[in-house]
Amino acid sequence: MMIGKAGEAVSSICTSDAASIEIRGRDLCNDLMGHKSFTDFFFLLVAGKDPTDEQRFFLDTLLIAIAEHGLTPTVQAARMTLAAAPDSLQGAVAAGILGCGTVVLGTAELCGRVLVEGRSRIRKGGDPDQVARDLASETRARGDKMPGFGHPIHHPVDPRAERILALADARGVAGVHVDLLRRLKPATAQAWGKPLPLNVSGPIAAVLLDLDFPEAMIKAIPLLARTAGILGHLAEEQERPIGFLMAHHAEKAIGYKPKP
């Protein structure tokens, strides 16, 4: 029995025969290889069209911004997995990426949802400042964290966020989503009773939306970027292993306390 709504039985991504491979209507060898960067190709795969110069520039910028941040939980999971299974590079990458959620790496997607909701309210006649205050107060009232705000290390300022916004201004791509994100900063401070740093996830979502990147694929940016970062750590893990060392320190740091 088939579960869920069925779509048309076609795909627009790729087809091939004995002599050629066609991707999104382009010949892989003659139209893409040697002509497009990987960023161009990724955008074509996801959006079904070539990126503009600004889309390409900011996609590169955002991928670089989120690719690497040291020994994060995702990296630790990946390195310890490779230490335990050195023949499974793909398993180690998967171990790191599987942790992408509402706390680590997945917050750009959540921030995108907030910005899209805010955009909808503004288009219906809502005052942008009041929309920002309402979004923040509603999030606070639910007991949720405000996506795109707060960071355990970067405070009062996340330098990555500031750089992205500065580039968006300089290149003239900042639109309604970047504007709303900026209005959310004082609104969030008011709702939480203290200033919270704007972290990198907020500008990633806002700039992508202002550049008409598919909303449903915002999470793809940190996923793709952090895959590259994880692979860098795994290359180092093969040369200078620390996976078991991290596991050893975890054993020493965490005490045992049986339940009564």
C-alpha positions in Angstrom: 0.0 0.0 0.0 1.4 3.4 -1.0 1.6 5.9 1.8 1.3 9.7 1.2 0.3 11.7 -1.8 2.0 10.6 -5.0 3.5 13.1 -7.4 3.9 12.8 -11.2 6.3 9.9 -12.0 9.1 12.1 -13.3 12.3 13.8 -12.2 13.9 16.9 -13.6 17.3 16.4 -12.1 19.2 13.9 -14.2 19.1 11.3 -17.0 21.8 9.4 -18.8 22.5 7.0 -21.6 25.6 5.1 -22.8 27.3 8.2 -24.1 26.1 11.1 -22.0 24.7 12.4 -18.7 22.2 15.2 -18.7 21.6 17.3 -15.6 18.8 19.9 -15.4 18.8 20.0 -19.2 22.6 20.5 -19.5 25.2 18.1 -20.8 27.4 17.2 -17.9 30.7 16.9 -19.8 30.2 19.7 -22.4 28.1 22.3 -20.6 29.0 21.9 -16.9 32.4 20.3 -16.4 35.1 23.0 -17.0 32.5 25.7 -17.2 30.8 25.9 -13.8 32.1 26.1 -10.3 30.7 23.7 -7.7 28.7 26.5 -6.2 27.1 27.2 -9.6 26.4 23.5 -9.9 24.9 23.2 -6.4 22.6 26.1 -7.1 21.5 24.6 -10.4 20.7 21.3 -8.7 18.7 22.9 -5.9 17.1 25.8 -7.7 16.9 24.4 -11.2 18.6 27.5 -12.7 21.9 29.3 -12.9 22.7 31.6 -10.0 23.0 35.4 -10.5 26.4 36.9 -9.7 25.1 38.0 -6.3 23.5 34.6 -5.5 26.8 32.9 -6.4 28.8 35.4 -4.3 26.7 35.0 -1.2 26.3 31.3 -1.5 30.1 31.0 -1.4 30.3 33.5 1.5 27.6 31.7 3.6 29.1 28.3 2.9 32.5 29.6 4.1 30.9 31.3 7.1 29.4 28.2 8.6 31.7 25.4 7.4 34.1 25.3 10.4 33.9 26.2 14.1 36.4 24.0 15.9 35.6 20.9 18.0 31.9 21.2 17.9 29.6 18.3 18.9 29.2 17.4 15.2 33.0 17.2 14.8 33.5 15.3 18.0 30.9 12.7 17.0 32.5 12.4 13.5 36.1 12.0 14.9 35.2 9.5 17.5 33.2 7.5 15.0 36.2 7.4 12.7 38.5 6.4 15.6 36.1 3.5 16.3 35.6 2.6 12.6 38.6 3.9 10.6 37.4 2.1 7.4 34.1 4.0 7.5 34.7 7.6 6.3 31.1 7.9 5.2 29.8 6.6 8.6 31.9 9.3 10.4 30.6 12.0 8.1 27.0 10.8 8.7 27.6 10.7 12.5 28.4 14.3 12.5 25.7 15.5 10.1 22.9 13.5 11.9 23.3 15.9 14.8 22.1 18.9 12.7 19.0 20.1 14.6 17.4 22.8 16.5 20.5 23.6 18.6 23.4 23.0 16.2 23.3 23.9 12.5 19.6 23.7 12.1 18.8 27.2 13.5 19.1 28.9 10.1 16.1 26.9 8.9 14.1 27.9 12.0 15.1 31.6 11.6 13.9 31.4 8.0 10.5 30.3 9.2 10.3 33.2 11.6 11.3 35.7 8.8 8.8 34.3 6.4 6.1 34.6 8.9 7.1 38.1 9.6 7.2 38.9 5.9 3.6 37.6 5.6 2.4 39.8 8.4 4.1 42.9 7.0 2.5 42.2 3.6 -0.9 42.1 5.2 -0.3 45.6 6.5 1.5 45.0 9.8 4.0 47.6 11.0 7.5 46.1 10.7 8.6 47.1 14.2 5.4 45.8 15.8 5.6 42.6 13.8 9.2 42.1 15.1 8.0 42.7 18.7 5.1 40.3 18.3 7.3 37.6 16.9 9.8 37.9 19.7 7.1 38.1 22.5 5.2 35.1 21.1 8.4 33.1 20.9 9.3 34.0 24.5 5.8 33.2 25.7 6.0 29.7 24.2 9.2 29.1 26.1 11.2 28.7 22.9 14.6 30.2 22.0 14.7 32.9 19.4 16.2 31.4 16.3 19.2 33.4 15.1 20.0 34.9 18.5 22.3 33.9 21.3 25.7 32.2 21.2 27.8 30.5 23.9 31.1 32.1 22.6 30.4 35.1 20.4 28.9 37.8 22.5 28.1 40.6 22.4 28.8 40.3 18.7 29.1 37.3 16.3 31.7 38.6 13.8 30.4 36.3 11.1 26.9 37.8 11.4 28.3 41.3 11.2 30.4 40.5 8.2 27.5 39.0 6.2 25.2 41.9 6.9 28.0 44.4 6.0 28.5 42.6 2.7 24.7 42.5 2.1 24.6 46.3 2.5 27.6 46.9 0.4 26.4 44.8 -2.5 22.8 46.1 -2.3 21.1 42.8 -1.7 19.7 43.5 1.8 15.9 43.4 1.5 12.8 42.9 3.6 14.2 39.8 5.4 17.5 41.5 6.4 15.5 44.5 7.5 13.2 42.4 9.6 16.1 40.6 11.1 17.6 43.9 12.3 14.3 44.9 13.8 14.2 41.6 15.6 17.4 42.4 17.5 15.9 45.2 19.8 12.6 43.3 19.9 14.3 40.2 21.2 16.3 42.1 23.7 13.0 43.6 25.0 11.2 40.2 25.2 14.1 38.5 27.0 15.0 41.5 29.2 18.6 41.5 28.0 20.5 41.9 24.7 21.2 38.7 22.8 23.9 38.5 20.1 22.7 38.0 16.6 24.4 34.8 15.5 25.4 33.7 12.0 22.3 31.7 11.4 20.1 34.8 11.3 22.0 36.5 8.4 22.3 33.2 6.6 18.5 32.8 6.5 17.8 36.5 5.8 20.3 36.9 2.9 19.2 33.6 1.3 15.6 34.7 1.4 16.4 38.1 0.1 18.2 36.4 -2.8 15.2 34.2 -3.6 16.9 31.0 -2.5 14.3 28.2 -1.9 13.0 28.6 1.6 12.7 24.8 2.1 16.4 24.4 1.3 17.9 26.9 3.8 19.1 24.1 6.0 21.0 22.7 3.0 23.6 25.5 3.4 24.9 24.5 6.9 24.6 20.9 5.9 26.7 21.2 2.8 29.2 23.6 4.5 29.6 21.6 7.7 30.2 18.4 5.6 33.3 20.1 4.2 34.4 21.1 7.7 33.9 17.6 9.0 35.9 16.1 6.1 38.7 18.4 7.0 38.6 17.2 10.6 38.5 13.6 9.5 41.5 14.1 7.2 43.4 15.4 10.3 42.0 12.5 12.4 43.6 10.1 10.0 47.0 11.8 10.5 46.8 13.0 14.1 44.1 11.0 15.8 42.4 12.5 18.8 39.0 10.7 18.7 39.9 8.3 21.5 41.6 11.1 23.5 38.3 13.0 23.4 36.4 9.9 24.6 39.0 9.4 27.4 38.5 13.0 28.6 34.8 12.5 28.5 35.1 9.5 30.8 37.2 11.5 33.2 35.0 14.6 33.1 31.7 12.9 33.7 31.1 11.3 37.1 29.0 8.2 37.9 26.0 8.6 40.2 23.6 5.7 40.5 20.0 6.5 40.9 18.6 6.0 44.5 
